[in-house]
Amino acid sequence: MTDNAIRASGVPDSSPLGFYGAMSLSERRTFWGCAAGWTLDGMDFMIYPLVLGTLVNLWHVDPSKAGLAATSTLLASAVGGWAAGYMCDRIGRVPTLQITIAWFSAFSLLCAFAQDFDQLLVARTLLGIGFGGEWAAGSILMAEMVRPEHRGRAVGTVQSGWAIGWGIAVLLQAVLFSLLPPEEAWRWMFAAGALPAILVFFLRRHVEEPALSRASRRRQAAAGDRPAITEIFRGSYLRTTLLASVMMAGAQGSYYAMSTWVPRYLTTERHLTLVGSTGYLATLILGSFAGYLTGAWLADVLGRRKLFVTFSAGAVITLLAYLQAPLPAGAIWALGFPLGFFSTGFFSGIGPFLSELYPTRLRGSGQGFCYNFGRGVGALFPTMVGALAAVTSLGNAITVFAGAAYVLFFSLSFAFPETRGMALDDHG
C-alpha cells in the first residue's frame, strides 16, 4: 500500500518511518531542525573522546585527569539541562533551543585555542551547559509536535542523529589526522564544532513553538501561576522525579563509560593506530545508528519498558564479549555492530518516556532535570574508569562501570507504568 493510500484509508502506518508521511510542513521543519541539532550536538561531544589520546601524549596528561574533562562537561550539562528545561516552561521550547545551540557552538570554538589542558577543561565545562540544554529543549519540542502513536518513532529517529554526529566526528578525525600533524589536527576538530551555530538561523525562520506549549504558558500567565523550579519535587511528582533520575543515571553512566574510553581501548589494548581504529569505530557507529532507528520503531510497537529491558540486557552481553572474550581482531570489528546497536538503541525511547511522565506546565523542568541528573551522575563514570584503569586493564575498568550501570537501568525499567500512546494534552 502506498503512502497516499494509507493516509486515504485512515489505517495507521506502523512502519519505522511511517510517521513522517503524516507530518505537516511545520512538523517536518521541526523534525529536521531538531535532528540537525542533535546530530551536531553528538559531533561536538564525541570530538573530545576522539582526540583524547592525542592530548594525553602531547600534554602528558594523566588518564584520570583526562577523564575529568569528559566528567566536567557532563556535570555542566546536568546543570544546563535542568536550567534549559525550566526555561522551556517559562519562555518556550524554540527560543531555548536557539540559545543552547549558539552557546555550545561558541565554546567548542574556544576549545580550539586552548594552550594547555586547564584552559581546555574550562572551555569544555562551559560547553557542557549548552550541550545539556539542547537535548532538553529539542526532545520536548519534538514530543509535543507529533501525535501520540508516532511519538516514539519521531523522537527516537531524531535521537539517531547522535550516531550520525559521531560518524561525522570520526570522519573528521580520519581526514584531519591524515592531512595534518596531530598538534594541529585536534584544534581543527574543535573548530569544526562551531558549525552548529548556523542552525540557529534556520530555527528562527522555520520552526514554530508547539501549540500545546503556547496554550500552557497563556493559562499560566492568565492565572498568575508560573511553575516553580522545585515543583517537580513536590507531592506525587517526587517519586517520579527520584526514580526517573536514578534510572537515567544508569542509562547515561553506561554509555559515557563506554563511549569515552573505547577509542582509547582500541589503540592501547588492541594496539591499533589512531587512523587504523577508524574502521572499528565506524562499525560501532553503524550499529548505533541502526539501534536508534530500531529502538524508535520498537518504542511505539512494543512499548517503552520492553524496549528498555531488551536492549539493556543485550548491551551487557555484547559488552562482555567485546571487552573480555579472547577474540581475534576481525571478530572484535564485527562485534562492534551489535555493541553499538544495543548500547544506544534504548535511548530512542527515553525522550518520549520522560515527556509522558509530566504535565505540560512541568514537562521542561521534569524532563530536563531527570535526564540531566543522569548525565551528572554518568559524568563520574569516565573519571572512575580512568582511575580504575590505573590498577587494572582499561577493558576491565570499562566493563565494571558500564555493566553496573546497565543493570541499574534494566532494574528500574520495571518501576514505571507503560506510557506508550499517552496524549500529552490529556496529561496536564
Disulfide bonds with the S-S distance in Angstrom:
none
